[in-house]
Amino acid sequence: MNSKQFFNVRVYGLLINDNNEVLISDEQEYGMQFTKYPGGGLEYGEGLIEGLKREFVEECNVEVEVLSHFYTTDFFVKSAFNDSQIISVYYIVKNVTPLNLVFKTEVFDFDGEGELLQSFRWVKIADLTADTCTFPIDQHVTKLLMQSL
């Protein structure tokens, strides 16, 4: 095994509201724009659920409760940002504190300028397409979510 190979463990939440819409995050980072589900990288020493709860507080300023496991990556995906192999775990979550975000209706409708930008949108699950999200694992999860209706 090459000593430079490593795994990048990611954890994401599918937050679905009463209108059957899922929360989507549009982001700009590393000179690239992409759309994904809220969440991110696991930090050393934390468990999956702990990491997911931290990510929702950091990204959305909301506390969430994990309702159920939805999907774990079962195919190879190389990171778009480095030479790591991505392992992503998705959970169905619900907010336990009010969600006080500015919701956008257009893709990449960022407020302000800078290297790191983020905005959030609600997308009806019935209106999702495979292209809703940028990365292969999110696209696979989107298909699974669409099939779950």
C-alpha positions as CSV (number, residue, x, y, z in Angstrom):
1,M,0.0,0.0,0.0
2,N,1.3,3.5,-0.8
3,S,1.9,5.4,2.4
4,K,0.4,8.5,0.7
5,Q,-3.0,7.0,0.3
6,F,-5.6,7.9,2.9
7,F,-9.3,7.8,3.6
8,N,-11.3,11.0,4.0
9,V,-14.4,10.2,6.1
10,R,-17.3,12.6,5.5
11,V,-20.7,12.8,7.2
12,Y,-23.8,14.5,5.9
13,G,-27.4,15.1,7.0
14,L,-30.6,14.9,4.9
15,L,-32.8,17.5,6.6
16,I,-36.3,17.2,5.2
17,N,-39.0,19.7,6.1
18,D,-42.8,19.3,6.3
19,N,-43.2,20.3,2.7
20,N,-41.1,17.3,1.6
21,E,-38.1,19.5,0.7
22,V,-34.5,18.7,1.5
23,L,-31.9,21.3,2.6
24,I,-29.2,21.8,0.0
25,S,-25.9,23.7,0.5
26,D,-24.4,25.7,-2.4
27,E,-20.7,26.5,-1.7
28,Q,-17.7,28.2,-3.1
29,E,-14.3,27.0,-1.9
30,Y,-10.9,26.3,-3.5
31,G,-11.9,28.4,-6.5
32,M,-14.7,26.0,-7.2
33,Q,-18.5,26.1,-6.9
34,F,-20.4,23.0,-5.8
35,T,-23.7,21.9,-4.4
36,K,-24.0,19.2,-1.7
37,Y,-25.9,18.3,1.4
38,P,-25.0,19.9,4.7
39,G,-22.1,18.2,6.5
40,G,-18.4,17.7,6.0
41,G,-15.3,16.0,7.2
42,L,-15.0,14.0,10.4
43,E,-12.3,15.4,12.8
44,Y,-9.9,13.1,14.5
45,G,-11.3,11.7,17.7
46,E,-15.0,12.2,17.0
47,G,-17.7,9.7,16.0
48,L,-20.0,10.0,13.0
49,I,-23.0,11.4,14.8
50,E,-20.9,13.8,16.9
51,G,-19.2,15.0,13.8
52,L,-22.5,15.5,12.0
53,K,-24.0,17.5,14.9
54,R,-20.9,19.7,14.9
55,E,-21.1,20.3,11.2
56,F,-24.7,21.4,11.4
57,V,-23.9,23.8,14.2
58,E,-20.9,25.2,12.2
59,E,-22.7,25.4,8.9
60,C,-26.3,26.0,9.8
61,N,-26.2,27.3,13.4
62,V,-28.7,24.6,14.3
63,E,-28.8,21.5,16.5
64,V,-30.0,18.3,14.9
65,E,-31.1,14.9,16.0
66,V,-30.2,11.9,14.0
67,L,-33.3,9.9,13.1
68,S,-31.8,7.1,11.0
69,H,-28.9,6.0,8.8
70,F,-29.6,6.5,5.1
71,Y,-26.5,5.5,3.1
72,T,-22.7,4.8,3.4
73,T,-20.5,4.9,0.3
74,D,-20.1,1.5,-1.2
75,F,-18.1,2.4,-4.3
76,F,-14.7,4.0,-4.9
77,V,-14.6,7.8,-5.1
78,K,-11.4,9.9,-5.2
79,S,-11.7,13.3,-3.7
80,A,-12.1,16.3,-6.0
81,F,-9.6,18.2,-3.8
82,N,-6.8,15.8,-3.0
83,D,-5.6,12.2,-3.4
84,S,-7.8,10.7,-0.7
85,Q,-10.5,8.1,-1.0
86,I,-13.9,9.5,0.1
87,I,-16.1,7.5,2.5
88,S,-19.3,9.3,3.1
89,V,-22.1,8.5,5.6
90,Y,-25.6,10.0,5.3
91,Y,-28.2,10.3,8.0
92,I,-31.8,11.5,8.0
93,V,-31.9,14.3,10.6
94,K,-34.3,16.8,12.0
95,N,-33.6,20.1,13.6
96,V,-34.2,20.4,17.4
97,T,-33.6,24.1,17.5
98,P,-35.1,26.7,15.1
99,L,-33.5,26.9,11.6
100,N,-32.6,30.6,11.3
101,L,-31.0,30.8,7.9
102,V,-31.6,33.0,4.9
103,F,-32.9,30.5,2.3
104,K,-32.2,31.2,-1.4
105,T,-34.1,30.1,-4.5
106,E,-31.3,30.4,-7.0
107,V,-28.2,28.3,-7.2
108,F,-25.0,29.9,-6.0
109,D,-26.8,33.1,-4.7
110,F,-24.1,34.1,-2.3
111,D,-24.2,37.1,0.0
112,G,-20.8,38.9,0.2
113,E,-17.5,38.0,-1.4
114,G,-14.5,35.9,-0.5
115,E,-12.9,32.5,-0.9
116,L,-15.4,30.6,1.3
117,L,-19.0,31.3,0.5
118,Q,-22.2,29.3,1.3
119,S,-25.9,29.6,0.8
120,F,-28.8,27.3,1.5
121,R,-31.9,26.2,-0.5
122,W,-34.9,24.0,0.0
123,V,-35.5,21.7,-2.9
124,K,-38.6,19.6,-3.3
125,I,-37.6,16.0,-3.3
126,A,-40.0,15.5,-6.2
127,D,-38.0,18.1,-8.2
128,L,-34.6,16.6,-7.5
129,T,-32.5,15.4,-10.4
130,A,-29.2,13.5,-10.5
131,D,-27.6,16.8,-11.3
132,T,-28.9,18.6,-8.3
133,C,-25.6,17.9,-6.5
134,T,-22.1,18.2,-7.8
135,F,-20.2,15.2,-6.5
136,P,-20.7,11.5,-7.4
137,I,-21.7,10.3,-3.9
138,D,-24.2,13.1,-3.4
139,Q,-25.6,12.3,-6.8
140,H,-26.0,8.7,-5.9
141,V,-27.7,9.7,-2.6
142,T,-30.0,12.0,-4.5
143,K,-31.2,9.1,-6.7
144,L,-31.8,7.0,-3.6
145,L,-33.7,9.8,-2.0
146,M,-35.9,10.3,-5.1
147,Q,-36.6,6.5,-5.1
148,S,-37.6,6.6,-1.4
149,L,-40.7,8.6,-2.2
